[in-house]
Amino acid sequence: MPSALKKAFLCACILALVPLPGHAQVAEEGDHSPNMRHVANIGYEARNGGTPNYGTDIEFATLEGRNYALGGSYENGLQIVDITDPEQARIASVYDCGVTQGDIQVFQRKDMPGRTFVTYTSDTFGDGTSTCYQEAAALGFDVLKANGSGKNGTFIAEVTNPLEPKTVSFVEVAKGSHNQTVHPKGRYLYNSNSDLITSALGKPAIEVFDIGDFANPKLVAELALPIRPGLGTESHDITFNNSGSRAYSAALSQQVIINTQKPAKPSIVSSFVDPTINVFHQSDPVTLNVDGYKREFLIIEDEFVGALPTGQCPNGGVHVYDITGVNELNPEKVGYWNINEVRPATDDGMRCTAHVFDIHSKEGIMTIAFYNGGVRVVDISGLVGVAIGETQISEGMKQIGYYQFPDSDTWAAKTPEIDPATGDFYLYGNDVERGMDVYHFDSGKEKAKNQGRFMSPTEAKLFLKGVGPLPTNYKMFCLIQNQK
């Protein structure tokens, strides 16, 4: 074989072995429970001066008869991944948007039947030159700062045709959009800027925008938030209940419950702090039955020290409160859960704390990302065993599945649906280091043996008062910190 031909053949062989961004790669083997397997990994191409992958939030949509996972990223844009056949998942298109954060929400409007939209957030950085900025400018929006960089806020894109996403609006927010949430009726956007206590840009508040006219979004309210000591008191994340009558804001150093029956005129129902939570990062309501009675609970995740490196697992966990009826004025803490692993973190960031989660209340399942702790599947059906005085009727939340790699740095872990007949599902993890990972959870196989630690109501109350025994994980964390 001629030398030149040999070189070409060798190059072709090497290229065949190099993973291509956007295509599902061969499943890997990591540490996992018997009922979970890794299906595929999909890398994100570096765009707009960013680094490969850097996955953030994730949401789902059915568009033109096919199913899609929508994965946010830092600077690399919104990855629109066709998951109609999860075993052969692939990137169908990319909404090119060079921003940092990339929080996503899929929404529809009754006045625009058959159309599907997504919000995509720019918090601290916007390149000003990628497609989303160009399209917004063409629509008449002023998208550049004086220094030529992109303004911050929330882009709204139409994804009705998933192969051709296009910008339809831009909601400018001077403080940026760390996260945002569209009210269930699709007309109002609630902004969470997540600024720290050191911010000099004004008093903490949730900005509410009327996006009924995409061409002219308007600020209609600023809901002032109580100022609390700690990392900050701006909203980090907001979740609405299904009816849209309540919103739950995890606001860094506090939790805020909001009356949103009139979404353009929100008001605070209650605000509370919990000294056992370092950073209120996400809070979601869940309705469960307790001995035939419907009860409302609030699950709050603690992103310990804002996911800064601490070098070990575990850190922040999951806290549970009863907010039924008058309890929403003074929520009652009824439980706590965390992964039951005491080890050094193995990723470059050395962080291992609870992060973005999703709840399927009908099935009693929560999926949650733990950065270096990978992805976790948690049975929350036993959560309601805390309701009768000091007696714990059931064993509380318990882990039933997990998967993690040495380089896991998973931001969000969600599934669009759970098979009602089998309880099986495909789980999607959006990962900073890895891009999108696809997993399969088999409900019929052996569950995870390492189920985590759940505090009883009595333990939680004593711990909150500072007079009870610390949970095992907190003891270990204190020991680790004292040894540094």
C-alpha positions as MATLAB code, in Angstrom:
seq = 'MPSALKKAFLCACILALVPLPGHAQVAEEGDHSPNMRHVANIGYEARNGGTPNYGTDIEFATLEGRNYALGGSYENGLQIVDITDPEQARIASVYDCGVTQGDIQVFQRKDMPGRTFVTYTSDTFGDGTSTCYQEAAALGFDVLKANGSGKNGTFIAEVTNPLEPKTVSFVEVAKGSHNQTVHPKGRYLYNSNSDLITSALGKPAIEVFDIGDFANPKLVAELALPIRPGLGTESHDITFNNSGSRAYSAALSQQVIINTQKPAKPSIVSSFVDPTINVFHQSDPVTLNVDGYKREFLIIEDEFVGALPTGQCPNGGVHVYDITGVNELNPEKVGYWNINEVRPATDDGMRCTAHVFDIHSKEGIMTIAFYNGGVRVVDISGLVGVAIGETQISEGMKQIGYYQFPDSDTWAAKTPEIDPATGDFYLYGNDVERGMDVYHFDSGKEKAKNQGRFMSPTEAKLFLKGVGPLPTNYKMFCLIQNQK';
ca = [
       0.000    0.000    0.000;
       1.451    3.436   -0.970;
       2.602    5.640    1.922;
      -0.005    8.341    1.244;
      -2.746    5.731    1.095;
      -1.548    4.195    4.352;
      -1.729    7.611    6.035;
      -5.243    8.218    4.715;
      -6.346    4.765    5.869;
      -4.827    5.339    9.319;
      -6.526    8.738    9.646;
      -9.876    7.233    8.667;
      -9.481    4.527   11.310;
      -8.587    7.069   13.984;
     -11.533    9.295   13.077;
     -13.850    6.301   13.294;
     -12.812    5.880   16.916;
     -13.307    9.530   17.907;
     -16.743   10.274   19.424;
     -18.719   12.682   17.270;
     -20.766   15.362   19.021;
     -24.484   14.908   18.550;
     -24.432   11.158   18.031;
     -25.155    8.591   20.717;
     -21.965    6.896   21.833;
     -21.592    3.327   23.038;
     -22.896    2.794   26.557;
     -20.295    2.850   29.326;
     -20.109    0.964   32.577;
     -20.116    2.984   35.786;
     -21.096    2.372   39.383;
     -24.820    1.651   39.527;
     -27.683   -0.216   41.138;
     -28.751   -3.521   39.541;
     -31.909   -1.973   38.126;
     -30.202    0.754   36.094;
     -28.140    0.607   32.917;
     -26.417    3.265   30.845;
     -27.881    3.501   27.360;
     -25.913    6.239   25.616;
     -23.926    9.443   25.921;
     -24.397   12.416   23.601;
     -21.712   15.094   23.517;
     -22.354   18.768   22.732;
     -20.227   20.580   20.171;
     -18.340   23.593   21.497;
     -19.845   26.823   20.152;
     -19.466   30.565   20.660;
     -16.117   30.308   22.408;
     -17.357   27.816   24.982;
     -16.141   24.375   25.989;
     -17.684   21.065   24.876;
     -20.772   19.789   26.692;
     -21.444   21.941   29.814;
     -24.995   20.654   30.144;
     -27.400   22.478   32.459;
     -31.191   22.196   32.655;
     -33.363   19.731   30.721;
     -37.042   19.630   29.639;
     -39.144   17.578   27.221;
     -41.605   18.092   24.372;
     -43.526   16.085   21.788;
     -43.233   17.878   18.455;
     -44.567   16.772   15.072;
     -45.225   13.305   16.456;
     -41.730   12.743   17.837;
     -40.333   13.024   21.356;
     -37.504   15.386   22.252;
     -35.276   16.152   25.216;
     -34.247   19.802   25.306;
     -30.868   20.225   26.973;
     -29.517   23.607   28.008;
     -25.818   24.424   28.126;
     -23.272   27.120   28.852;
     -22.625   28.922   25.534;
     -23.260   25.871   23.313;
     -26.974   26.530   22.860;
     -30.160   24.535   23.363;
     -29.602   20.933   22.283;
     -32.774   19.483   20.718;
     -32.323   15.728   21.103;
     -34.641   13.267   19.371;
     -35.519   10.602   21.973;
     -38.376    8.935   20.094;
     -36.206    5.830   20.304;
     -34.157    6.483   23.471;
     -31.739    3.686   22.584;
     -30.827    5.646   19.427;
     -31.070    9.204   20.792;
     -29.414   11.878   18.655;
     -29.217   15.656   18.366;
     -31.751   16.754   15.754;
     -30.892   20.471   15.850;
     -29.401   23.193   18.021;
     -30.881   26.570   18.973;
     -27.642   28.506   18.690;
     -27.493   30.848   21.695;
     -24.172   31.826   23.276;
     -25.268   32.478   26.839;
     -24.506   31.207   30.313;
     -27.134   29.382   32.314;
     -29.495   28.010   29.659;
     -32.436   27.345   31.953;
     -35.372   26.024   29.915;
     -39.129   25.855   30.127;
     -41.484   24.501   27.491;
     -44.874   26.192   27.283;
     -47.912   26.651   25.066;
     -50.586   29.293   24.708;
     -54.340   28.814   24.279;
     -54.426   31.811   21.944;
     -51.765   30.156   19.740;
     -53.031   26.580   19.325;
     -50.663   24.014   17.886;
     -47.541   26.039   18.615;
     -44.846   25.224   21.184;
     -42.390   27.661   22.741;
     -39.362   27.509   25.007;
     -37.696   30.057   27.239;
     -33.890   30.150   27.381;
     -32.031   32.246   29.940;
     -28.986   34.509   29.761;
     -27.670   35.312   33.225;
     -24.100   36.574   33.440;
     -22.808   36.262   29.865;
     -24.195   36.765   26.385;
     -21.949   36.767   23.335;
     -24.205   39.144   21.386;
     -23.325   37.490   18.067;
     -24.883   34.006   18.057;
     -28.107   33.233   16.190;
     -30.484   34.030   19.051;
     -29.085   37.560   19.347;
     -29.143   38.091   15.587;
     -32.762   36.925   15.334;
     -33.855   39.056   18.286;
     -32.159   42.107   16.778;
     -33.932   41.446   13.460;
     -37.239   41.510   15.370;
     -36.409   44.989   16.645;
     -35.065   44.196   20.110;
     -32.079   46.109   21.473;
     -29.850   43.207   22.473;
     -26.369   44.729   22.865;
     -24.728   46.441   25.819;
     -22.561   49.517   25.341;
     -19.443   47.332   25.291;
     -20.845   45.212   22.454;
     -21.596   42.111   24.509;
     -25.084   40.658   24.629;
     -27.696   41.877   27.068;
     -29.050   39.459   29.640;
     -32.570   38.204   30.181;
     -34.736   35.497   28.628;
     -35.046   34.522   24.978;
     -38.317   33.007   23.817;
     -38.049   30.640   20.858;
     -40.612   28.684   18.887;
     -39.829   24.983   18.491;
     -43.040   23.863   16.769;
     -40.720   22.688   14.010;
     -37.907   21.199   16.122;
     -35.516   21.191   13.184;
     -35.808   24.956   12.770;
     -36.058   26.679   16.171;
     -36.430   30.441   15.864;
     -36.421   33.401   18.228;
     -39.787   35.135   18.706;
     -39.075   37.421   21.667;
     -36.508   38.714   24.126;
     -37.263   39.778   27.705;
     -34.465   42.043   28.880;
     -33.551   41.834   32.580;
     -30.682   44.027   33.768;
     -29.838   41.639   36.613;
     -30.048   38.672   34.257;
     -32.222   35.581   34.183;
     -30.624   32.817   36.213;
     -33.878   30.910   36.018;
     -37.359   31.846   34.906;
     -40.787   30.265   35.094;
     -43.813   30.839   32.890;
     -47.187   30.797   34.656;
     -49.302   27.750   33.612;
     -51.600   29.976   31.534;
     -48.616   31.013   29.401;
     -48.955   34.774   29.616;
     -46.717   35.794   32.534;
     -43.013   35.136   33.046;
     -41.541   35.199   36.576;
     -37.824   35.951   36.671;
     -35.283   34.656   39.184;
     -31.956   36.518   39.017;
     -30.308   34.691   41.951;
     -28.042   37.645   42.788;
     -26.025   37.313   45.961;
     -26.204   39.488   49.073;
     -23.246   41.458   47.689;
     -25.327   42.685   44.746;
     -25.454   46.473   44.559;
     -28.241   46.579   41.978;
     -31.141   47.177   44.334;
     -33.585   45.438   46.655;
     -34.374   41.741   46.153;
     -37.494   41.123   44.078;
     -39.123   38.758   41.588;
     -39.777   40.517   38.285;
     -43.057   39.625   36.567;
     -43.392   40.227   32.816;
     -46.499   40.137   30.652;
     -45.439   38.205   27.537;
     -48.905   38.146   25.964;
     -47.468   40.188   23.101;
     -44.153   38.600   22.189;
     -43.180   41.741   20.294;
     -43.591   43.906   23.375;
     -43.026   42.155   26.729;
     -43.830   44.433   29.666;
     -42.729   44.499   33.289;
     -46.000   44.496   35.280;
     -44.854   43.759   38.840;
     -41.851   43.481   41.113;
     -42.595   41.341   44.140;
     -40.294   42.527   46.936;
     -38.723   39.716   48.946;
     -37.776   39.821   52.624;
     -34.087   40.472   53.287;
     -32.472   37.614   55.197;
     -28.922   37.035   56.407;
     -26.919   34.577   54.369;
     -25.731   34.043   50.805;
     -28.520   36.207   49.368;
     -32.271   36.651   49.344;
     -33.057   36.891   45.634;
     -35.114   34.146   44.020;
     -33.072   31.318   42.575;
     -35.876   29.182   41.198;
     -39.691   29.271   41.048;
     -42.191   26.432   40.624;
     -45.964   26.880   40.164;
     -48.564   24.387   41.293;
     -50.654   22.859   38.507;
     -53.497   25.355   38.788;
     -51.194   28.367   38.909;
     -52.662   29.628   42.202;
     -49.380   29.281   44.090;
     -45.700   29.728   43.318;
     -42.810   28.427   45.410;
     -39.562   30.379   45.304;
     -36.319   28.906   46.579;
     -34.586   32.197   47.356;
     -31.054   31.247   48.441;
     -31.375   32.008   52.181;
     -35.131   31.567   52.470;
     -38.199   29.842   51.094;
     -41.093   31.983   49.856;
     -44.673   30.846   49.176;
     -46.525   33.205   46.807;
     -50.215   33.740   46.040;
     -50.448   33.858   42.237;
     -54.210   33.631   41.755;
     -53.796   36.988   40.030;
     -50.470   36.337   38.283;
     -49.916   40.009   37.418;
     -50.391   40.935   41.086;
     -48.611   38.302   43.204;
     -48.403   38.549   46.988;
     -46.385   36.722   49.633;
     -48.200   34.099   51.690;
     -45.234   33.223   53.883;
     -41.459   33.212   54.043;
     -39.307   31.065   56.279;
     -35.718   30.092   56.937;
     -34.214   26.787   58.030;
     -30.690   26.906   59.498;
     -30.073   23.343   58.296;
     -30.378   24.475   54.673;
     -27.314   26.243   53.325;
     -28.720   27.306   49.924;
     -32.416   27.116   49.013;
     -31.949   26.110   45.362;
     -35.188   24.449   44.176;
     -38.557   23.810   45.810;
     -41.470   21.825   44.364;
     -44.906   21.046   45.806;
     -46.262   17.501   45.834;
     -49.698   16.177   46.812;
     -49.857   12.744   48.439;
     -52.506   10.752   50.302;
     -52.029   10.020   53.992;
     -54.433    7.361   55.256;
     -57.048    8.553   52.794;
     -56.433   12.259   53.435;
     -54.898   14.517   50.824;
     -51.839   16.367   52.127;
     -49.635   19.013   50.519;
     -45.874   18.827   50.930;
     -42.991   21.024   49.803;
     -39.712   19.368   48.840;
     -36.696   21.679   49.036;
     -33.224   20.871   47.748;
     -30.094   22.312   49.344;
     -27.301   23.169   46.904;
     -24.629   23.296   49.586;
     -22.327   26.375   49.282;
     -23.692   26.939   45.791;
     -21.995   23.739   44.549;
     -18.514   25.068   45.214;
     -15.812   22.417   45.606;
     -15.768   20.727   49.018;
     -13.932   17.554   48.045;
     -16.276   14.905   49.436;
     -19.701   13.306   49.336;
     -22.280   13.979   50.584;
     -23.220   17.609   51.095;
     -26.658   19.228   50.706;
     -29.693   16.956   50.733;
     -33.480   17.114   50.441;
     -35.773   18.651   53.078;
     -39.526   18.061   53.396;
     -42.291   20.275   54.838;
     -46.026   19.852   55.365;
     -47.813   22.878   53.862;
     -51.390   21.571   54.051;
     -54.017   24.225   54.785;
     -52.913   26.688   57.446;
     -49.498   25.004   57.497;
     -48.475   27.090   54.496;
     -48.373   30.062   56.866;
     -45.891   28.215   59.057;
     -44.637   25.089   57.231;
     -43.852   22.113   59.455;
     -40.619   20.291   58.776;
     -41.302   16.576   58.595;
     -38.243   14.961   57.061;
     -34.862   14.964   55.397;
     -33.085   12.689   52.915;
     -29.599   12.462   51.463;
     -27.458    9.939   49.628;
     -25.677    7.562   51.963;
     -22.156    7.782   50.563;
     -19.149    9.010   52.500;
     -16.241    9.311   50.092;
     -14.020   11.816   48.317;
     -15.580   13.393   45.251;
     -13.786   12.248   42.105;
     -14.591   14.902   39.510;
     -12.432   17.951   38.837;
     -14.904   20.238   40.622;
     -14.990   17.979   43.699;
     -18.658   18.752   44.408;
     -21.328   16.319   45.498;
     -24.575   18.020   46.499;
     -28.243   17.711   45.628;
     -29.208   19.673   42.522;
     -32.037   19.826   39.955;
     -34.818   17.305   40.591;
     -38.191   16.324   39.148;
     -41.259   14.806   40.819;
     -43.793   12.331   39.432;
     -46.345   12.438   42.228;
     -48.762    9.848   40.793;
     -45.998    7.246   40.693;
     -44.371    8.451   43.931;
     -41.004    8.948   42.200;
     -38.418   11.709   42.384;
     -35.393   11.839   40.078;
     -32.500   14.053   41.149;
     -28.981   14.981   40.056;
     -26.114   15.023   42.562;
     -23.215   16.390   40.493;
     -20.387   13.871   41.143;
     -23.019   11.662   42.812;
     -24.563   11.122   39.379;
     -28.286   10.484   39.003;
     -30.637    9.116   41.665;
     -34.128    7.620   41.649;
     -36.004    8.069   44.928;
     -39.260    6.512   46.142;
     -41.207    9.295   47.878;
     -44.424    7.333   48.436;
     -43.392    6.769   52.071;
     -42.932   10.481   52.579;
     -46.393   10.779   54.099;
     -45.595    8.566   57.051;
     -44.728   11.657   59.034;
     -48.234   12.973   59.570;
     -49.333   11.520   62.925;
     -47.757   13.427   65.818;
     -44.353   12.119   66.829;
     -44.944    8.654   65.371;
     -43.251    7.761   62.124;
     -45.575    5.355   60.383;
     -43.323    4.548   57.430;
     -39.613    4.657   56.697;
     -39.740    7.804   54.587;
     -37.996    8.539   51.306;
     -35.649    5.871   50.005;
     -33.301    5.533   47.072;
     -34.273    2.776   44.637;
     -31.808    3.391   41.830;
     -28.599    5.242   40.950;
     -25.899    5.569   38.302;
     -22.634    7.469   38.455;
     -19.323    7.712   36.615;
     -15.958    8.878   37.975;
     -16.339   12.042   35.862;
     -20.048   12.592   36.597;
     -20.920   16.246   37.142;
     -24.663   15.962   36.585;
     -26.709   19.169   36.717;
     -30.244   17.842   36.102;
     -31.878   14.391   36.020;
     -35.408   14.005   34.641;
     -37.726   11.649   32.795;
     -40.675   12.676   30.617;
     -42.820    9.701   31.594;
     -42.993    6.515   33.631;
     -44.596    3.416   32.129;
     -47.887    3.034   34.060;
     -47.906   -0.742   33.577;
     -44.312   -1.607   34.511;
     -42.893    1.420   36.337;
     -39.923    1.411   33.938;
     -38.555    4.599   32.385;
     -35.666    6.220   30.571;
     -33.819    8.808   32.642;
     -31.931   11.734   31.084;
     -29.021   13.399   32.844;
     -27.641   16.721   31.586;
     -24.019   16.845   32.656;
     -21.379   19.590   32.756;
     -18.532   17.247   31.812;
     -20.357   14.657   29.731;
     -23.257   16.267   27.861;
     -26.461   14.208   27.890;
     -26.528   10.696   29.341;
     -29.435    8.322   28.754;
     -30.199    5.668   31.377;
     -32.859    2.987   31.755;
     -34.549    2.214   35.072;
     -36.057   -1.276   35.391;
     -38.648   -1.324   38.154;
     -38.754   -5.123   38.238;
     -35.066   -5.664   38.961;
     -33.322   -5.577   42.317;
     -33.471   -2.135   43.908;
     -30.535   -0.151   45.241;
     -29.440   -1.462   48.633;
     -27.890    1.809   49.717;
     -31.109    3.757   50.284;
     -29.860    6.882   52.004;
     -30.740    8.413   55.346;
     -34.185    9.769   56.286;
     -34.750   11.742   59.488;
     -37.925   11.077   61.404;
     -40.171   14.028   62.360;
     -38.805   13.926   65.908;
     -35.198   13.985   64.699;
     -35.959   16.808   62.285;
     -37.566   18.978   64.964;
     -34.756   18.410   67.467;
     -32.119   18.962   64.812;
     -33.815   22.206   63.799;
     -33.720   23.395   67.433;
     -30.069   22.428   67.703;
     -30.617   20.055   70.612;
     -30.996   16.714   68.864;
     -28.507   14.269   67.386;
     -27.108   15.245   63.999;
     -27.909   12.983   61.057;
     -25.101   10.621   60.149;
     -24.164   12.595   57.048;
     -23.875   15.863   58.949;
     -21.660   14.189   61.563;
     -19.356   12.961   58.822;
     -19.360   16.351   57.106;
     -18.340   18.067   60.361;
     -15.563   15.534   60.880;
     -14.261   16.131   57.364;
     -14.378   19.900   57.781;
     -12.544   19.740   61.130;
      -9.759   17.696   59.571;
      -9.043   20.300   56.882;
];
